[in-house]
Amino acid sequence: MIRFIRAEDTLPVRNEILRDGKLNLEQCRFTGDEDPESFHLGYFADEKLVCIATFHARGYIDFAGKAYQLRGMATLAAYQGKGIGNQLLNFAIVYLRGQNVNYLWCNGRVPAVKFYLGLGFEPVTDIFEIPGTGPHKVLYLKIK
């Protein structure tokens, strides 16, 4: 089941999957998590939060239109490869389309690029390094 969740609900999964459990939960917060237009989604399996994603109202450089940035998407290891992330992101895309959003973009980790391409995202940049989190590419998905 997919539900809207609070920013603080995302922190344990962010830390475990995206930061290898090395940070305290407060260090896993993103600037913009509490902005009024930001939202967070969670996928629950038997009431356990197993997949998360955060969406910030933010455009990418010179791209025109209303946009959201996907941040902090993560699925607990035991639930990866089961289509849960795909379901969560498709839910978000339908929701964003209803909000008249033009596009969604993200800094996708290189190992996740294939996942994003499978959902229709297109690469915008070559590989670049984000200190502390590794190699990434910017990916773009036209919604409207």
Summary of the structure (lengths in Angstrom):
residues: 144
radius of gyration: 14.3
end to end distance: 25.9
largest distance: 42.2
contacts: 422
relative contact order: 0.15
helix: 30%
strand: 35%
